[in-house]
Amino acid sequence: MILASVSENQKIEKRIAITPEIAKKYISLGFKVLLSENYGKHLGIEDKDYIEVGAEISKDEKAIINQANIIVQVGLLSDDKNSSMKQDQIIIGSLNPYNNKDKIEALSKKKINIFSLELLPRITRAQSMDILSSQANLAGYKAVVESFSKFEKAIPMMMTAAGTIPAAKVLVVGAGVAGLQAIATAKRMGAIVFATDVRLASKEQVESLGGKFLVVKGAENLETEGGYAKEASEDFKQKQEELLSETLKKIDIVICTALIPGKKAPIIIKEDMIKNMQIGSVIYDLAAIQGGNTAFTQVDNVVDKNGVKILGETNILNKLPISASSLYAKNVFNFVLNLYDKENKKIDINLEDEIINKTLIK
């Protein structure tokens, strides 16, 4: 069986889906691995690194796609590459099914098996395949680093003969995987960290990392069975707004991570809240690509509102592409391994398997 991957559009995506280490693992299972020329060159990975482990390199991307039984990517292929796909092929990736409905529907009509890994169920057996967790972990870390670089004061408390510099105060909005890593990173760098989340179960996790959990009075637990946050009631939003309004007056840095799968990001940091923040404060909005958690977030632009800098990027992982690719490639390999019938050396799309059933776009 041929397993292939072609170059992403590097203007929007620098991650890759197969590293040399993972190519070797696919080959050991019996796959023929076929990659496009200069596949990992932008990450310092030469074609010879893939050839040395047994992969094959080709200049003709459309031919690669046409020959493959399985295509693994980070994002959805461009329209011209999709046109080379044929019936019964498998494509696996982070395909953003909520925003790519038309393209995915067109592929489905061609009877192509489409697996989008954002749809993985949150069960123990799927943890090694969980791209949302591995990538969000890095995003939470990098958001803190980026925001600290824009903050024009020291982060940890410093006691000197000339006086004491107080520790920076950080608020993390949303204590999922990205938020928890943001808490841990900010704490390691010496900040005083606060956090809030609609899921009450997050309180223990936040406190275990040294953060202080802000509890909305009369809060209900807004967590789906799958472990994701669900939309809050108007009453909850009002109470959360009152709590945040007071808290933000003393906060230096805010990391926003609140997302609802398939929906526009909720606006949590309102205009009047930002007006009351201290001049020089920084907000990093990881929800920018889905509209943002603040009233002023602009993708790939630093907005200055009353001396408060608001940042948000299309893809923060483009700033950590080597680390992100390493984890992503391992996640995808584990997913393929779950699909693969080793004994008969074939792919088995077993719809009784919850992982396969939930990720296959029907």
C-alpha positions as CSV (number, residue, x, y, z in Angstrom):
1,M,0.0,0.0,0.0
2,I,1.2,3.5,-0.8
3,L,1.0,6.1,1.9
4,A,1.7,9.6,0.7
5,S,2.0,13.3,1.7
6,V,2.6,16.4,-0.4
7,S,3.8,19.9,0.6
8,E,1.4,22.2,2.4
9,N,0.9,25.8,1.3
10,Q,3.8,27.2,3.4
11,K,2.3,30.7,3.5
12,I,-0.4,29.4,5.8
13,E,1.0,26.1,7.1
14,K,4.6,25.2,8.0
15,R,3.9,21.9,9.8
16,I,4.3,18.6,8.0
17,A,2.5,15.3,8.5
18,I,5.4,12.9,8.1
19,T,8.9,13.2,9.7
20,P,11.8,10.9,8.8
21,E,11.3,9.0,12.1
22,I,7.6,8.4,11.3
23,A,8.3,7.5,7.7
24,K,10.6,4.7,9.0
25,K,7.7,3.4,11.2
26,Y,5.3,3.4,8.2
27,I,7.8,1.5,6.1
28,S,8.3,-1.1,8.9
29,L,4.6,-1.8,8.8
30,G,4.9,-2.6,5.1
31,F,3.8,0.8,3.5
32,K,5.5,2.4,0.6
33,V,6.0,6.0,1.6
34,L,5.9,8.6,-1.2
35,L,6.6,12.3,-0.6
36,S,6.9,15.4,-2.7
37,E,10.3,16.9,-3.4
38,N,11.6,19.3,-0.7
39,Y,8.8,18.1,1.6
40,G,10.5,19.1,4.8
41,K,13.3,21.4,3.5
42,H,11.8,24.5,5.2
43,L,12.2,22.7,8.6
44,G,15.8,21.7,7.9
45,I,14.9,18.2,6.8
46,E,16.5,17.2,3.5
47,D,15.1,14.7,1.0
48,K,18.1,12.5,1.6
49,D,16.9,12.1,5.3
50,Y,13.7,10.5,4.0
51,I,15.5,8.5,1.3
52,E,17.8,7.0,3.9
53,V,14.9,5.5,5.9
54,G,13.4,4.1,2.7
55,A,10.9,6.7,1.5
56,E,10.6,7.8,-2.1
57,I,10.6,11.3,-3.4
58,S,8.8,12.7,-6.5
59,K,8.5,16.1,-8.2
60,D,5.0,15.4,-9.5
61,E,2.5,16.1,-6.7
62,K,-0.6,15.2,-8.7
63,A,0.9,11.8,-9.6
64,I,1.7,11.2,-5.9
65,I,-1.8,11.9,-4.9
66,N,-3.3,9.8,-7.7
67,Q,-1.1,6.8,-6.8
68,A,-1.7,6.8,-3.1
69,N,-4.0,4.6,-1.1
70,I,-3.7,6.9,1.9
71,I,-2.9,10.6,1.9
72,V,-1.9,12.2,5.2
73,Q,-1.8,15.9,5.5
74,V,-1.9,18.7,8.1
75,G,-4.7,20.7,6.3
76,L,-7.1,20.0,3.4
77,L,-5.5,19.9,-0.1
78,S,-6.0,22.7,-2.5
79,D,-8.7,22.4,-5.2
80,D,-6.2,21.5,-8.0
81,K,-4.7,18.7,-5.9
82,N,-8.1,17.5,-4.7
83,S,-9.0,17.0,-8.4
84,S,-6.3,14.3,-8.6
85,M,-8.0,12.2,-5.9
86,K,-10.1,9.1,-6.8
87,Q,-12.7,6.7,-5.4
88,D,-11.8,4.6,-2.3
89,Q,-8.7,6.7,-1.4
90,I,-8.3,7.8,2.2
91,I,-7.3,11.2,3.3
92,I,-6.4,11.9,7.0
93,G,-5.6,15.3,8.5
94,S,-6.8,18.3,10.5
95,L,-9.4,19.2,7.8
96,N,-11.5,21.8,9.6
97,P,-14.8,20.3,8.6
98,Y,-16.8,23.2,10.0
99,N,-15.2,25.7,7.6
100,N,-14.6,23.4,4.6
101,K,-18.0,21.9,4.2
102,D,-18.2,22.5,0.4
103,K,-14.8,21.0,-0.3
104,I,-15.4,18.0,1.9
105,E,-18.8,17.4,0.4
106,A,-17.2,17.4,-3.1
107,L,-14.7,14.8,-1.9
108,S,-17.4,12.7,-0.4
109,K,-19.3,12.6,-3.7
110,K,-16.2,11.1,-5.2
111,K,-16.5,8.3,-2.6
112,I,-13.3,9.3,-0.9
113,N,-12.9,8.3,2.8
114,I,-12.3,11.4,4.8
115,F,-11.0,11.3,8.3
116,S,-10.7,14.6,10.2
117,L,-8.8,14.2,13.5
118,E,-10.4,17.2,15.2
119,L,-13.5,14.9,15.6
120,L,-11.6,12.3,17.7
121,P,-13.7,11.2,20.7
122,R,-12.1,12.1,24.0
123,I,-11.5,8.5,25.2
124,T,-8.4,7.0,26.7
125,R,-7.7,4.8,23.7
126,A,-7.6,7.9,21.4
127,Q,-5.1,10.0,23.5
128,S,-2.1,9.0,21.4
129,M,-3.9,10.3,18.3
130,D,-5.3,13.5,19.8
131,I,-4.0,16.3,17.6
132,L,-6.1,18.9,19.5
133,S,-4.3,18.2,22.7
134,S,-0.7,17.9,21.3
135,Q,-1.0,21.1,19.2
136,A,-3.0,23.1,21.8
137,N,-0.3,22.3,24.4
138,L,2.3,24.0,22.2
139,A,0.0,26.9,21.4
140,G,-0.6,27.6,25.1
141,Y,3.1,27.7,25.7
142,K,3.9,29.9,22.8
143,A,1.0,32.3,23.5
144,V,2.6,33.1,26.9
145,V,6.1,33.5,25.3
146,E,4.7,35.8,22.7
147,S,2.7,38.0,25.1
148,F,5.6,38.2,27.5
149,S,7.8,39.5,24.7
150,K,5.3,42.4,24.1
151,F,5.1,43.2,27.8
152,E,7.5,45.9,28.7
153,K,8.1,44.9,32.3
154,A,9.8,42.0,34.1
155,I,7.6,39.0,34.7
156,P,9.0,37.5,38.0
157,M,9.2,39.5,41.3
158,M,12.7,40.9,41.7
159,M,14.1,42.2,44.9
160,T,17.0,44.6,44.6
161,A,18.8,47.2,46.6
162,A,17.1,49.8,44.5
163,G,13.7,48.4,45.3
164,T,11.3,45.6,44.5
165,I,9.7,44.8,41.1
166,P,6.3,43.1,41.6
167,A,5.5,39.9,39.7
168,A,3.3,40.2,36.7
169,K,-0.3,39.1,37.0
170,V,-1.6,36.8,34.3
171,L,-5.2,35.8,33.6
172,V,-5.9,32.7,31.5
173,V,-9.4,32.6,30.1
174,G,-10.3,28.9,29.3
175,A,-8.6,26.1,31.1
176,G,-8.5,23.4,28.5
177,V,-5.2,22.0,27.2
178,A,-3.9,25.3,25.8
179,G,-5.0,27.2,28.9
180,L,-3.4,24.7,31.4
181,Q,-0.1,24.8,29.5
182,A,-0.3,28.6,29.5
183,I,-0.9,28.6,33.3
184,A,2.1,26.2,33.8
185,T,4.4,28.3,31.5
186,A,3.4,31.6,33.1
187,K,3.9,30.2,36.6
188,R,7.3,28.8,35.7
189,M,8.4,32.2,34.6
190,G,7.4,33.7,37.9
191,A,4.0,35.3,37.2
192,I,1.0,35.3,39.6
193,V,-1.6,33.3,37.6
194,F,-5.4,33.4,37.7
195,A,-7.8,31.4,35.5
196,T,-11.4,31.0,34.7
197,D,-13.4,28.4,32.8
198,V,-17.1,27.4,32.4
199,R,-16.2,23.8,33.3
200,L,-16.0,23.6,37.1
201,A,-13.9,20.4,36.8
202,S,-11.1,22.7,35.7
203,K,-10.7,24.2,39.2
204,E,-8.7,21.3,40.6
205,Q,-6.4,21.2,37.5
206,V,-5.8,25.0,37.6
207,E,-4.9,24.9,41.4
208,S,-2.6,21.9,40.9
209,L,-0.5,24.1,38.6
210,G,-0.3,26.9,41.1
211,G,-3.1,29.1,39.6
212,K,-6.0,30.7,41.4
213,F,-9.4,29.7,39.9
214,L,-11.9,32.4,39.6
215,V,-15.4,31.0,40.4
216,V,-18.4,32.7,38.9
217,K,-21.1,32.9,41.6
218,G,-23.8,30.3,41.2
219,A,-21.9,28.7,38.3
220,E,-23.1,25.6,36.6
221,N,-20.8,23.0,35.0
222,L,-20.9,23.8,31.3
223,E,-19.1,20.7,30.0
224,T,-20.2,18.3,27.2
225,E,-20.0,14.6,27.6
226,G,-17.0,14.7,25.2
227,G,-15.1,17.0,27.6
228,Y,-15.5,20.3,25.6
229,A,-17.0,23.6,26.8
230,K,-20.5,24.3,25.7
231,E,-22.2,27.7,25.3
232,A,-23.0,29.5,28.5
233,S,-26.4,30.9,29.5
234,E,-27.1,34.6,29.5
235,D,-27.2,34.6,33.3
236,F,-23.8,32.9,33.5
237,K,-22.3,35.4,30.9
238,Q,-23.5,38.3,32.9
239,K,-22.0,37.0,36.2
240,Q,-18.8,36.1,34.4
241,E,-18.6,39.6,32.9
242,E,-19.0,41.2,36.3
243,L,-16.2,39.1,37.8
244,L,-13.9,39.7,34.9
245,S,-14.5,43.5,34.9
246,E,-13.2,43.7,38.4
247,T,-10.3,41.2,37.9
248,L,-9.0,42.8,34.7
249,K,-8.3,46.1,36.4
250,K,-5.3,44.5,38.2
251,I,-4.2,42.1,35.4
252,D,-1.1,42.7,33.3
253,I,-1.4,39.9,30.7
254,V,-4.4,37.9,29.5
255,I,-4.3,34.7,27.5
256,C,-7.6,33.9,25.8
257,T,-8.3,30.3,24.8
258,A,-12.1,29.9,24.9
259,L,-13.5,28.1,21.9
260,I,-16.7,26.2,21.1
261,P,-16.2,23.6,18.4
262,G,-17.8,24.5,15.1
263,K,-19.0,28.0,16.4
264,K,-17.7,31.5,16.4
265,A,-15.6,32.2,19.5
266,P,-17.5,33.8,22.4
267,I,-16.6,37.5,23.0
268,I,-15.6,37.4,26.7
269,I,-13.4,40.5,27.0
270,K,-15.7,43.4,26.2
271,E,-14.8,47.0,25.1
272,D,-15.5,48.5,28.5
273,M,-13.3,45.9,30.2
274,I,-10.3,46.8,28.0
275,K,-10.8,50.5,28.8
276,N,-10.4,49.7,32.5
277,M,-7.2,47.7,32.0
278,Q,-3.8,49.1,32.9
279,I,-1.8,50.9,30.1
280,G,0.9,48.5,28.9
281,S,-1.2,45.4,29.5
282,V,-1.2,42.6,26.8
283,I,-3.9,40.3,25.6
284,Y,-3.0,37.2,23.5
285,D,-6.1,35.8,21.8
286,L,-5.7,32.1,20.7
287,A,-9.3,32.2,19.6
288,A,-8.5,34.9,16.9
289,I,-9.0,32.6,13.9
290,Q,-12.6,31.9,15.1
291,G,-13.4,35.5,15.7
292,G,-11.6,36.1,18.9
293,N,-12.5,36.3,22.6
294,T,-12.1,40.1,22.7
295,A,-14.1,42.9,21.1
296,F,-11.1,44.1,19.1
297,T,-9.1,41.0,18.1
298,Q,-7.7,41.2,14.5
299,V,-6.0,38.2,13.0
300,D,-2.3,38.7,12.4
301,N,-2.4,42.2,13.7
302,V,-1.4,43.9,16.9
303,V,-4.2,46.2,18.0
304,D,-3.5,49.0,20.5
305,K,-6.6,50.0,22.4
306,N,-6.0,52.7,25.1
307,G,-2.5,51.4,25.6
308,V,-3.5,47.7,25.8
309,K,-1.9,45.5,23.1
310,I,-4.2,42.8,21.6
311,L,-2.6,40.0,19.6
312,G,-4.0,37.1,17.6
313,E,-2.6,35.0,14.8
314,T,-3.9,32.7,12.0
315,N,-1.6,29.9,13.1
316,I,0.7,30.4,16.1
317,L,2.1,26.9,15.5
318,N,3.9,28.2,12.5
319,K,6.3,29.7,15.1
320,L,7.0,26.2,16.5
321,P,6.7,24.1,13.3
322,I,9.5,21.5,14.1
323,S,8.0,20.6,17.6
324,A,4.5,20.8,16.3
325,S,5.3,18.5,13.3
326,S,7.0,16.0,15.5
327,L,3.9,15.6,17.7
328,Y,1.4,15.8,14.8
329,A,3.2,13.1,12.8
330,K,3.1,10.8,15.8
331,N,-0.6,11.4,16.3
332,V,-1.4,10.6,12.7
333,F,0.8,7.5,12.7
334,N,-1.1,6.2,15.7
335,F,-4.4,6.8,14.0
336,V,-3.2,5.0,10.8
337,L,-2.0,2.1,13.1
338,N,-5.6,1.8,14.5
339,L,-7.0,1.6,10.9
340,Y,-4.4,-0.9,9.7
341,D,-5.0,-4.7,9.8
342,K,-1.4,-5.9,10.3
343,E,-2.2,-9.5,9.7
344,N,-3.8,-9.0,6.3
345,K,-1.8,-5.8,5.5
346,K,-4.8,-3.8,4.6
347,I,-6.9,-0.9,5.9
348,D,-10.0,-1.9,7.8
349,I,-12.6,0.9,8.2
350,N,-14.5,-0.7,11.1
351,L,-17.4,1.5,11.9
352,E,-17.9,-0.3,15.2
353,D,-14.7,1.2,16.4
354,E,-15.7,4.5,18.0
355,I,-12.5,6.3,16.9
356,I,-13.0,5.4,13.3
357,N,-16.8,6.0,13.4
358,K,-16.5,9.5,14.9
359,T,-13.6,10.8,12.7
360,L,-15.0,9.5,9.3
361,I,-17.0,12.2,7.6
362,K,-20.0,10.5,6.1
